[in-house]
Amino acid sequence: MSGVVKEPLAVSHEVASQMPVRVAGIGGVFLKATDPATLARWYTKHLGIAFQSGGDDCGTSQNYWTEFVCRDDADHAKRVTIVFAIQSAKSDLPPERHAIEINYRVADLDRLLTQLQAAGIAVEKREDYEYGRFAWIRDPENNRLELYEPR
């Protein structure tokens, strides 16, 4: 029956309210930093991430953020973005608090790693799989970063 368009099934309000609610995606990633300005400059210099900046409501700290546009659409209401922000920590953070790892998608892993190593940034590990290539580095505040080049 090619060419036949099926109407979506109507779901009653009662049935819909019993369906599990699921996460639809990542709305943002927020790093807490002892020195957000220095960390933002490092991400800009070595990973090419350009940030906007502004103070918090109290005017006591500076925050930096950018949005990665996942679906480019002239209509901003239809755009899907992921926010990446570096925010001031309320107090000094202990080194062992770095248990989060962010995966960054890259177009050319070899070229990026060459640039990073030329800047004195150590590559901790590299792995290749049939679905992609990976490498791990650390930023100046010891956050572990995973760089991923899909195949």
C-alpha positions as CSV (number, residue, x, y, z in Angstrom):
1,M,0.0,0.0,0.0
2,S,2.5,2.6,-1.0
3,G,1.4,6.2,-0.9
4,V,-1.0,5.6,2.0
5,V,-0.5,8.0,4.8
6,K,-1.5,6.6,8.2
7,E,-2.8,9.0,10.8
8,P,-1.1,8.8,14.2
9,L,-3.0,6.9,16.8
10,A,-4.8,9.2,19.3
11,V,-3.7,8.6,22.8
12,S,-6.1,9.3,25.6
13,H,-5.1,11.7,28.3
14,E,-5.3,8.9,30.9
15,V,-3.0,6.6,28.9
16,A,-0.6,9.5,28.1
17,S,-0.3,10.4,31.8
18,Q,0.7,6.8,32.6
19,M,3.5,6.7,29.9
20,P,7.0,7.2,31.3
21,V,8.5,10.7,30.8
22,R,11.9,10.5,29.2
23,V,14.8,12.9,28.7
24,A,14.6,14.4,25.3
25,G,18.3,15.5,25.1
26,I,21.0,17.6,26.7
27,G,20.0,21.1,27.4
28,G,23.4,22.2,28.7
29,V,26.7,21.2,30.3
30,F,27.9,23.5,33.2
31,L,31.5,23.3,34.4
32,K,32.2,24.9,37.8
33,A,35.7,26.4,37.7
34,T,38.0,28.0,40.3
35,D,39.1,30.5,37.5
36,P,36.4,30.6,34.8
37,A,38.2,33.3,32.8
38,T,41.4,31.4,32.4
39,L,39.5,28.2,31.7
40,A,37.4,29.9,29.0
41,R,40.5,31.3,27.4
42,W,42.1,27.8,27.3
43,Y,39.0,26.3,25.6
44,T,39.0,29.1,23.1
45,K,42.7,28.8,22.3
46,H,42.9,25.0,22.1
47,L,39.5,23.9,21.0
48,G,38.2,26.9,19.1
49,I,35.2,27.5,21.3
50,A,34.1,31.1,21.4
51,F,32.3,32.2,24.5
52,Q,30.0,35.1,25.5
53,S,30.5,36.4,29.0
54,G,28.6,38.2,31.7
55,G,28.3,38.5,35.5
56,D,25.9,36.7,37.7
57,D,22.9,38.5,39.3
58,C,25.0,39.6,42.3
59,G,27.8,40.9,40.1
60,T,30.3,38.8,42.1
61,S,31.5,36.4,39.4
62,Q,32.0,36.2,35.7
63,N,30.4,33.3,33.6
64,Y,31.2,32.2,30.1
65,W,28.9,30.3,27.7
66,T,28.3,29.3,24.1
67,E,25.6,27.4,22.3
68,F,26.2,24.6,19.9
69,V,23.5,24.7,17.2
70,C,22.5,21.1,16.4
71,R,19.9,22.0,13.7
72,D,20.5,25.2,11.9
73,D,17.2,26.9,11.2
74,A,16.5,30.5,10.4
75,D,13.4,30.2,12.7
76,H,15.0,30.5,16.2
77,A,11.9,28.8,17.7
78,K,12.8,25.6,15.8
79,R,16.5,25.6,16.5
80,V,18.0,23.0,18.8
81,T,21.0,24.1,20.8
82,I,23.2,22.8,23.6
83,V,24.6,25.3,26.0
84,F,28.1,24.9,27.2
85,A,29.0,27.1,30.2
86,I,31.9,27.7,32.5
87,Q,30.7,29.2,35.8
88,S,32.4,30.4,38.9
89,A,32.5,27.9,41.7
90,K,31.3,29.3,45.1
91,S,34.6,28.0,46.7
92,D,37.8,26.4,45.7
93,L,37.3,23.0,44.2
94,P,39.3,20.0,45.4
95,P,41.2,18.2,42.6
96,E,39.3,14.9,43.1
97,R,36.0,16.5,42.2
98,H,36.6,16.0,38.5
99,A,34.5,13.0,38.0
100,I,32.7,14.2,34.9
101,E,33.9,13.8,31.3
102,I,32.6,15.7,28.3
103,N,32.7,14.1,24.9
104,Y,33.4,16.6,22.1
105,R,32.7,15.7,18.5
106,V,35.6,16.7,16.1
107,A,36.0,16.6,12.3
108,D,39.7,15.7,12.2
109,L,41.1,14.1,15.3
110,D,44.7,13.7,14.0
111,R,45.0,17.4,13.2
112,L,43.5,18.5,16.5
113,L,45.8,16.2,18.5
114,T,48.8,17.6,16.6
115,Q,47.8,21.1,17.5
116,L,47.2,20.2,21.1
117,Q,50.5,18.4,21.5
118,A,52.4,21.3,19.8
119,A,50.8,23.5,22.6
120,G,52.2,21.1,25.3
121,I,48.9,19.4,26.0
122,A,49.4,15.7,26.8
123,V,47.2,13.1,25.1
124,E,46.4,10.5,27.8
125,K,45.1,7.8,25.6
126,R,43.8,7.0,22.1
127,E,41.4,4.3,20.9
128,D,40.0,3.4,17.5
129,Y,36.8,1.5,16.9
130,E,34.8,0.7,13.8
131,Y,32.3,3.5,14.7
132,G,34.8,6.2,15.6
133,R,38.1,7.3,17.0
134,F,38.7,8.7,20.5
135,A,41.4,10.5,22.5
136,W,41.5,11.9,26.0
137,I,43.1,15.1,27.3
138,R,42.7,17.3,30.4
139,D,42.0,21.0,30.7
140,P,43.9,23.2,33.1
141,E,41.5,22.5,36.0
142,N,41.9,18.7,35.5
143,N,38.6,18.0,33.8
144,R,39.0,15.0,31.5
145,L,37.9,15.6,27.9
146,E,37.0,12.9,25.4
147,L,37.6,13.9,21.7
148,Y,35.5,11.8,19.3
149,E,35.7,11.6,15.5
150,P,32.8,9.5,14.1
151,R,33.4,7.3,11.1
